[in-house]
């Protein structure tokens, strides 16, 4: 059994793991030449329980995102953020009007703090912010074009929610042939069950789900100035 399948033993029934083994799923994709951090929707709306869209506090996630952001800045690697676009008009909300009972609430449509980030990991002028209207930050946005121009081939993904916007972006990134690494401690969901199920499915099919310790170690080993100098 490969490492990925072994990781999920005890969490996924053995007979189900056997079907993934039969299909050859779960191999590690790994890092490429140039990596970027993709921070998906970690604005106050999704990390502060004062907002309806935040199901629970996730301090471990916020700390992991803070630590990774600091590491990417230290290594001089690019950082991309996604957040929702203007939802004040019902047409801009679109089909969310039918799916969300809070679609017209003040917190969802008109609170400017909802779309701001905690200071600990907020974007700077050096970062790229992409606004999106649907779950995937690739859907009808220039994100792919920006990443291609930036020569990025690998995305380290953090954010909320694992089963929604994170999963949608990971699937699209995979479809665009990016290497995708999801940091397990740095993604979260209002539903722990949906979180675990989505992590497993992404790890098998579309991404590498890796620990924060593994990712930080690999980033320093591959992209620190001393590591790059040794590779020349």
N, C-alpha and C positions, 0 to 999 in steps of 0.2 A: 504494500500500500504506500502511495506517495505521501509526502509530508502533509499536504493539504488535506487529504482524506483522513489521515491519522489524527489530525488536529480536531476533527469533528466527531470522532468516536466518543460515544457516551452522550452526545447531544443530538445526534441523528441516528435513527435505527440502522443497524448493520445491513439489513436487507435493502434499505434505500441507498446507503453508501455503495453497496455492491453494484447498483445500476449505474452510478456515476463512474465507478471504476471500469465497468464494462464499456462505457462510452468514451473512456479516455479523458474525462473531465478533470479539472482541478490542478493542472500543471501551473507552475509559477512562471509568470511573464517576465518579471524583473524590471530593473531600471534601464533606461536608454542613455542617450548622449546628453540631453538637456531636460531638466525637470522644472516644473512650476508647481506652486501650491495653488489649489483651487478651493476656495472657501465658499461654501454654498449656504447662504441664507442664515448666517449666525447673528442676525440683527436682534435688537431688543424684542421684537415681536415674537421670536421663537425661543428666546432664552430667559425671558422675564415672565413669570406666571401671572403678572398683572394683566397680561394680554391673553385673550381667549385662545389664540393659536399656540400658546405655550402650554403643554400638558403638565410639565413638572420641571423643577430645578435640575440642572445638570452641571454642577460645579466641576466634576472631573473632566467633562468634555471641554468646558471653557478653559480650564488650565492646560489641557493638551493642545488646544488651538493656540493659546497664548505662547506656549513653549515652541511649537512648530513655527509659528510666525516669527518669533525671535531668531530661531535657527536659520530660516530662509533669509532673513535680513542680514544676519551675520555672514552667511555664505554668498551674499550678493545674487541670490536666485530670484526669479520673478514670482510675483504673487498676484493672483487674480481673485476677485470677489464677485459673487452674484447676489442680487437682491431683487425683490419684486419691483415692477414699475408702478406708475400711478394707477390706483384703483378707484379713484373718486367718481368716475362715470360708469354707469351700469354696462355700457357697451365694452368698455375697457376690461371690466371684470369678466364679461362673457359668460361661459357656462358655469363659472363659479357661483353665479347668482342662483343657480338651481341646486348646487351641491352643498353650499355653505349657508346655514341659517344665520350666520353673523356677517354675511357679505355687505350689509348696509350699516353695520355698527360703526360708531365713531372710531373705535380702536383699529378697525380693519381698513377704513377708507380715508381717514383724515388726520390721524395722529402722526406728526412728523417724527416723533421719537421712535415709532415702530420700525422705521427703516434706517435707523442709525445703529452703529456697532459699539459695543463696550470699548472703552478707551484702550484696554490692555492689548487688543489685537485689531484695532480699527485701521482702515486703509490710510496710506499716506499718498502724497502726490506722485510717488514713484510707482504706485500700484495701478492696476486696471480694474475698473468696476463695470460690470455688465448688468443691465436691467432686463428683466425677463417678465413675460406675461403668463407663462405656463410652467409646469414643473421643471422641465429640462432647461438649463441655462444655454443649451445649444439651439433650442427651437426658435427659429426666426430671429436670432441675434448674430452679431459679428464675431462671436467668441472663437469659432474655429479659425476664421481668417486671422484674427489677432495672434492666436497661438502658432499658426504656420509662419507668420511673419517673424515671430519671436524665436523661431527654430525649436520650439518645444515639441518633444516626442513622448514625454512622460508626465503624467499628472498625479500628484499626491493630493488626494481628496479628503476634505474634512467638511463637516456641516450637518445640517438638519433638513428634512428628516430622512432617516436611513431608508425607510420604505417608500418615500415619496420623491422629493426633489433630488436627493442624493442618488438614489437608484436610477432615476430617469436620466440624470446627467452621466452617470457611469455607463449606462447602456448606450447612450449616444456617443460618448467619447470612444468606447470600444468600437462602435459602428464606423467611426471616423479613423480607426486604426491608431489611436493613441494607446500607449501603455498606461494602465490605470492601477494605482495603489491606494486602497482605502485604509485609513488609519483607524483601527478598531476602537480605540479609546476616544477618538476625536469626531465620531459621528454619533448621533442620537436620535431618538424617536419618542413620541408620546406613548407608544406601545412597546414595551420590552419584548413581547412575543414577536411583533412585526419586525423589530430591530434584528433579533437573532435570525429569524427566517430569511430576511433580506441579505444579511451578511453572508449566510451560508450560500444562498443562491448566487450572489455576485462572486464569491470566492471560487465557486465551481465553474462559472461560465464566462464572466466578463471582466474580472479584475483579480488582483491579489489583495486579500484582506490580511493586513499585517499589524503587528503590535507597534505601539509607539516606540518602544525600545529598539526594535529592529529597524524601523524607518530612520530614526535619528542616527543610529550607528552607521547605516548605509549612506546616508547623506554626507556625513563627515568623511567617511572612507572614500567616497567617490568624488565629491565636489568641493572639499576644502582646498584652499590654494596649494597646500603641501602635497595633497593627493594628485592634483592636476599636474603639478610640476614633475612629480615622479613618473607620470604617464607619458610625458613628452619624450 
